[in-house]
Amino acid sequence: MKALFSDLRISLLLTVAFGVLLCGAYPLAVWAGAQLLFPAQANGSLVRDASGQVRGSALLAQNFSSARYFQPRPSAAGSGYDAASSGGTNLGPTSQKLRDSVAAAIAAYRTANGLAADAPVPADAVTSSASGLDPHISVANALLQAPRVAQARHLALETVQALVTRATAGRDLGVLGEPGVNVLRLNLSLDESARP
């Protein structure tokens, strides 16, 4: 009986010690390290406008539907761009539903951007990302949208193209992926360039 109480006491002490260590000290150390080394990322990579107001996160896409703005990739997250329901369509390449959806998206993209019926359309303009919340579009996608945005804002096309170039981020670590354009940051720079 004495050995049973000894084992029980040791088990309880280890449970409390690991509870304090793994549920208190370790998370606190990770939080403090993140705040010290990567404060912007640890707090959501928030994007602020010129007045300092938070407009969103650089990590999450938002729906911009006006012709005055660049549009992000289509979203399959919840009812669209819902960060609480991140996820893709889960439709495979043999899915008729996916083919029909992409064909409709291609037609809508060409119409919205004044492209010819046989003009090539970047894949990221008509398919959602795996998360449904990718905030970046390809440079080709942004440049195809630039004439529409320039016309809707009564700006010179060269001005809008320069904003796209300025908003283009290079490959991760210089070699991974493709250059991309963060849509939220690009649209904020458009709004700021229109201010007197």
C-alpha positions in Angstrom: 0.0 0.0 0.0 2.9 2.3 0.8 4.4 1.7 -2.7 1.0 2.5 -4.3 0.8 5.9 -2.5 4.5 6.6 -3.4 3.7 5.8 -7.1 0.6 8.0 -7.0 2.4 10.9 -5.4 5.2 10.7 -8.1 2.6 10.5 -10.8 0.7 13.6 -9.5 3.9 15.5 -9.1 5.0 14.7 -12.7 1.6 15.6 -14.0 1.7 19.0 -12.2 5.3 19.6 -13.3 4.7 18.8 -16.9 1.4 20.8 -16.9 3.3 23.9 -15.7 6.1 23.3 -18.1 4.2 22.4 -21.2 1.0 24.4 -20.6 2.6 27.5 -19.1 6.4 28.0 -19.5 6.8 26.6 -23.0 3.9 28.5 -24.6 5.0 31.6 -22.8 8.6 31.2 -24.1 7.4 30.6 -27.7 5.1 33.7 -27.5 7.9 35.9 -26.0 10.4 34.7 -28.6 7.9 35.4 -31.5 7.2 38.8 -30.1 10.9 39.6 -29.8 12.1 38.2 -33.1 9.0 38.5 -35.4 6.6 41.0 -33.9 4.7 41.8 -37.2 4.2 38.1 -38.1 3.3 37.1 -34.5 0.5 39.7 -34.5 -1.1 38.6 -37.8 1.0 40.5 -40.4 -1.5 43.3 -40.3 -1.6 45.8 -43.2 -2.4 49.4 -42.3 -3.4 52.2 -44.7 -1.8 55.7 -44.7 -3.9 56.8 -41.8 -2.8 53.8 -39.7 -6.1 52.0 -39.8 -5.9 48.2 -40.1 -7.2 47.1 -43.5 -6.5 43.3 -43.2 -3.7 40.8 -43.1 -1.0 40.3 -45.7 -1.6 36.6 -45.2 -5.3 36.4 -46.1 -7.1 37.3 -49.3 -10.1 39.6 -49.3 -12.9 39.9 -51.8 -12.5 43.0 -54.0 -15.3 43.0 -56.6 -15.2 46.6 -57.9 -13.6 47.2 -61.3 -11.5 49.9 -59.5 -9.6 47.2 -57.7 -7.4 44.2 -58.6 -9.3 40.9 -57.8 -7.6 38.1 -55.9 -7.8 34.4 -56.8 -11.2 32.8 -56.5 -11.9 31.4 -53.0 -13.4 28.1 -52.0 -13.2 29.0 -48.3 -16.7 28.9 -46.8 -18.9 31.3 -48.7 -15.7 32.9 -50.1 -12.7 34.4 -48.3 -13.9 33.1 -44.9 -10.8 32.6 -42.8 -12.8 30.4 -40.4 -13.5 27.9 -43.2 -10.1 27.7 -45.0 -10.0 25.0 -47.6 -9.9 24.2 -51.3 -12.6 22.7 -53.5 -11.3 19.1 -53.2 -12.3 18.6 -56.8 -9.9 16.5 -58.9 -8.7 17.0 -62.5 -11.3 14.6 -63.8 -14.2 16.4 -62.1 -16.8 17.7 -64.6 -17.9 20.2 -61.9 -14.3 21.6 -61.8 -14.0 21.8 -65.5 -17.4 23.6 -65.8 -16.4 26.0 -63.0 -13.1 26.8 -64.5 -14.6 27.4 -68.0 -17.2 29.8 -66.5 -14.5 31.6 -64.5 -12.3 31.9 -67.7 -15.3 33.4 -69.6 -16.1 35.8 -66.7 -12.4 36.8 -66.4 -12.1 37.6 -70.1 -15.3 39.6 -70.1 -14.4 41.6 -67.0 -10.9 42.4 -68.3 -11.9 43.1 -71.9 -9.9 40.2 -73.3 -10.4 38.4 -76.6 -12.4 35.1 -76.5 -9.2 33.1 -77.1 -6.8 35.1 -74.9 -4.8 33.0 -72.5 -5.8 33.3 -68.8 -3.4 32.6 -65.9 -4.4 29.6 -63.9 -4.4 31.5 -60.7 -7.1 33.8 -62.1 -9.7 31.0 -62.3 -8.7 28.4 -59.7 -8.6 28.7 -55.9 -5.6 28.0 -53.8 -5.5 25.0 -51.4 -6.4 27.3 -48.5 -8.9 29.4 -50.5 -7.2 32.4 -48.9 -4.0 33.0 -50.9 -3.5 36.7 -50.9 -1.1 36.7 -53.9 -1.8 36.6 -57.6 0.7 36.1 -60.4 2.4 39.0 -62.1 0.7 38.0 -65.3 -2.7 38.0 -63.7 -2.1 41.5 -62.3 -0.9 42.9 -65.6 -4.0 41.5 -67.4 -6.2 43.3 -64.8 -4.2 46.6 -65.0 -6.0 48.0 -68.1 -9.4 47.5 -66.4 -8.3 49.1 -63.2 -6.6 52.0 -65.0 -9.7 52.7 -67.1 -12.0 52.5 -64.0 -9.8 54.9 -62.1 -9.0 57.2 -65.0 -5.3 56.6 -64.6 -2.6 56.1 -67.2 -1.9 52.4 -67.8 1.8 53.0 -67.1 1.0 54.4 -63.7 -1.0 51.2 -62.7 1.7 48.9 -64.2 4.3 50.8 -62.2 2.3 50.1 -59.0 2.1 46.4 -60.0 5.9 46.3 -60.4 6.4 48.0 -57.1 4.1 45.6 -55.3 5.7 42.5 -56.8 7.5 40.3 -54.3 10.3 38.0 -55.5 10.6 34.3 -55.0 10.8 33.0 -51.4 14.5 32.6 -50.4 15.3 33.7 -54.0 14.5 30.3 -55.5 11.2 29.0 -54.3 7.9 29.6 -56.1 7.2 32.4 -58.5 7.1 36.2 -58.0 3.7 37.3 -56.8 1.6 40.4 -56.1 -0.2 40.9 -52.7 -3.6 42.1 -53.8 -4.4 43.9 -50.6 -1.2 45.9 -50.6 -1.6 46.7 -54.3 -5.1 47.9 -53.8 -4.1 50.1 -50.9 -1.3 51.6 -52.9 -3.9 52.4 -55.6 -6.1 54.1 -53.1 -3.1 56.1 -51.7 -1.9 57.1 -55.1 -5.4 58.6 -55.8 -5.3 60.9 -52.8 -4.4 64.5 -53.4 
